[in-house]
Structures are given as C-alpha cells and as structure tokens.
Amino acid sequence: MKQLRSIRNVFLTVTFLCVASATTTVFAQEQKGDTDVRYNQYGVKVDHFPLNSEAQNSILVIENKEKGFKFWMDNRVQMDGATYFGIPDGYTPMTGGVTMRRVRMAVKSQISKDWYGEIDLNFSNGVFELEDAIIHYTGLKDFKFSAGNFKEDFSMEETTTSRYTTFMERAMVISTFAPGRHIGVSARWHRNWLRASAGVSWQLIDNADTKFNVDEYNKIGNEIGPNFTGKIVFMPWESQVNYGLHLGYNVSYRSPKKVDDNVSNGSAAPRGYNGNYFSTRNTTAINRTKYISAEYYGVKYDLLHGFELAGYYKGFRFAGEYILNDSYMDKNSTLLNVSADTKHFSGFYAQASYLLFGGIQRYDSEQSEFTQPTRGKKWGDIELMARYDYLTLNSADIHGGAGENYTLGVVYHINNNVKILVNYQYSHNDRYANNKGKAIIGRKADGTPTSNPLLAVSQLGARFQALQCRIEIDF
C-alpha cells in the first residue's frame, strides 16, 4: 500500500506541476507590462517571466528561450513478453510470461543557461526505484559538471538510454560489469572530435532496501569505498551527418565494498562486503534464471578496462565493446575463500543494424553514443539487427560459468514516440553455468540429468531459444 500511495502522490504532484506550468503562459499574457512584485509561499521575493508551451515530438515543453528556462516531462512505458523453447529434455525449464519492463516518469528542467536538474523514477510492476537525480552545471566552456545519482561514464551501451538501445536487453558483459548508476560527481570535457570525462562515485541508492543496507553497514563501522572512473573518446568526422567513427577507452577502479545483501544479526555477512557477486541472465528479463554467476570474498579492489569501437554510414551502424575485470585479492583478508591469485574475467559483444527504407542513423557526439534514428518513410521505418555476445566468469579456481548468445531482431519505428521490437535469441552456456547449483547443465555417464559440472560428461551446458517482443511509447 505504501508503494501505491507513493506512486499516486508522485503522479498527482507531477500532473499539478504540468497543469500549473502550462497555464502560466495565459497568465503572463494577461499581465503585460506587469511590474508587480511577486512572492513565493515562503514570503521570498521572486523573479518572474512569461513562458511559452508547445508539443515537441508530442512531448509537452514549457520554456522561455531568452532566459534559458525549459521544463518538460520524459515518460516511458515498455511492455514485454517472452517465450522460451528448444530446451533439452530433463533440463531446467524456462518459463515465459509478460511484464512491465519499464514504467518511467521523469521531470527535467533547464532552470537557466548554466544549470539543469532531473528526477527520474521507475514504477515497473508497482515497485518504486529511483533512477536519476542529477544536477548539471555547464557554465564553463566545453565542460559539464554533474552531481547526484546517475550513470557513470563507462560503456557507450550502458549510458545509452533504454529508449534508444538497439536490442531489448543489453549484452551480458554490459549488465555484469558496466557500473551503471551510483551517487557521485563527475566532470566532462568535449571539443570537436575529442571527449574525456572523470568521476568519483560511491554506492547506488535505488530503493529502500539498498539504503537500509548502506545504513546498517555504516553502523558497524564499514564505510562505503569510492570508485574512480575515466573515459576518453575519439570521434573522427564528428561533424558529419551521414557517417562517423567512434573509438573509446574506459577505465575504472572499483572498491570491493558492496551493499547487495541485508546485514544479518548486526554483523556483515561476507557477501556484500569485501567481496564480489557477479551474475547475469542470458540477455532476457522475463525469466529470472541467472545461469552465470561468481561469488567470492577477500577482494582488495577491482580494475575495469573497456574498449569501444562503433561507426555508422547512412542507415547502417555497428558497435562493439570488450570489457575486462581484474579482481586483486587481499592476501591478509580473513574473508578470503579462494586463492589469492588475481581473477580475470572478460566478455564482449558485436552488433550491427540497418534501416531498410531510407532512414539515417544518428550519433550524439555530446554523449558519444547513438540516439534515435530518422525514419525513411511517413509511415515509419524498419530496422534489422544482429548481435553476438560472450561472457566468462571462469578464472583460476573460480568457475562461475561462461555463455554466448546469438540474437536477431527487428524494430518497427512507427513514429517519434512508438515502436515495436521483436528479438529472437539462441543461448548456449558451458557446464559451469549452473545458477549456483540449481540448474540442470548436463547428463552423467548413465544419462541422468545433473547440475554438478564435475559429473557432466560434456562441456556443453544449458541452452535454449527465446522469442521476445516489446511495445514502447515515449511521451
């Protein structure tokens, strides 16, 4: 009930703000030549100026260009469905279904030419999560400074909004290693064909459970350690519309202090502190089985390296990333449950797509990522896609499993706000990818199914096919 009340209150508040802002234009027109002093509800004298409202790609925007003020909503609804098949007899079944993948409501405002603020909330399946809470300052030429809860500038696929990602789900290596959203500060510099950024971040605050975990660890003297992330991107032909190239390198120092689990009985369980827990699904969100996972403690720090290559020519684009995660172990840690050797994990993806009816791929050099393509026909455009991605969490004495996906897709871009996606995927894992011992991954010598990789007679593990679809509206 608290979740439902929160959703209702936020919705009513945002609706009121939109209506109040939209009527300001009329009020301002009635006050021509107005020299009256205005006060806010706290009795403070305030500046006031007229606003104009219009629909930009069917999104309500209220602004005053002279003052540099702009206010708009950014909402998104994604409904997904999936079915799974091709699973060998006796293996763990994969159940399909439907879900509200994202129900996003964001309020964004450029309050002056130099200052910008944003709040982005997610209510998918009735569960509240904070996505973005951002403050931007752009008062220095070529620089942008950010503070709040936002995505670290690591991986072009991760920082690309889910509104414009090519496939329904990001590749396994991205969902496993790309840092995503955390509380932090960052600085970004961009001039012509070169962009660079650096930032420091701490924990993610997305819901009440995560905040509780942080507070409980703090009570027993465990401080959340910092993460340091940097990126540099070269963009030859940055000024060209019909073609371009993207070369990027990311690096990130990751503190091992996580807050994944609740604190139990006033003490920090090993998982969640001075350890790593990596896990991923095979790029599907409907079925929750995480075949590939690795959990180990006694980590001193992690070092991430990411390499990016992407390009586009008219209606064609390609992109790929290779990410390595090195876990450096603390030989003196009392939590050490694996060898002290450095653990090396890695993964990559390569994907390409093409607009069939004359559309043009678009690249945003400010963000160094692909954005919404233009459509070639009045009725829209159709985009065909293909991707291969691979991930391994096997290293030394850790056998978290490895897997690969072959994905084909088609997108019907109906207009600026609505699109339909269909993805077909073949997934194949090795015998160590057993969902922490809960999934059937092979057969014993006598032919009976087993979840134990040491008893399986083949290196082949769990495999299946999936057909996924999505309908999305942005408004």
Sequence and secondary structure as in RCSB ss.txt:
>XXXX:A:sequence
MKQLRSIRNVFLTVTFLCVASATTTVFAQEQKGDTDVRYNQYGVKVDHFPLNSEAQNSILVIENKEKGFKFWMDN
RVQMDGATYFGIPDGYTPMTGGVTMRRVRMAVKSQISKDWYGEIDLNFSNGVFELEDAIIHYTGLKDFKFSAGNF
KEDFSMEETTTSRYTTFMERAMVISTFAPGRHIGVSARWHRNWLRASAGVSWQLIDNADTKFNVDEYNKIGNEIG
PNFTGKIVFMPWESQVNYGLHLGYNVSYRSPKKVDDNVSNGSAAPRGYNGNYFSTRNTTAINRTKYISAEYYGVK
YDLLHGFELAGYYKGFRFAGEYILNDSYMDKNSTLLNVSADTKHFSGFYAQASYLLFGGIQRYDSEQSEFTQPTR
GKKWGDIELMARYDYLTLNSADIHGGAGENYTLGVVYHINNNVKILVNYQYSHNDRYANNKGKAIIGRKADGTPT
SNPLLAVSQLGARFQALQCRIEIDF
>XXXX:A:secstr
 HHHHHHHHHHHHHHHHHHHHHHHHHHHHHTTT    EE TTS EE     EEEEETTEEEEEETTTTEEEEEEE
EEEEEEEEEE   TTS     EEEEEEEEEEEEEE SSSEEEEEEEE GGG  EEEEEEEEE  STTEEEEEEEE
E S  HHHHS TTT SSSS  HHHHHHS  EEEEEEEEEEETTEEEEEEEE     SHHHHHHHHHHHHTT    
 EEEEEEEE TTTT SSEEEEEEEEEEEE S    S  BTTB  STTSSEEEEEE SS SSS    EEEEEE EE
EEEEEEEEEEEEETTEEEEEEEEEEEEEE TT TT  S SS EEEEEEEEEEEEETTS B  EETTTTEE   B 
SBTTBEEEEEEEEEEEEEEETTEEEEEEEEEEEEEEEE SSSEEEEEEEEEEEEETT STTTTS  EE TTS EE
S TTT SSSEEEEEEEEEEEEEEE 
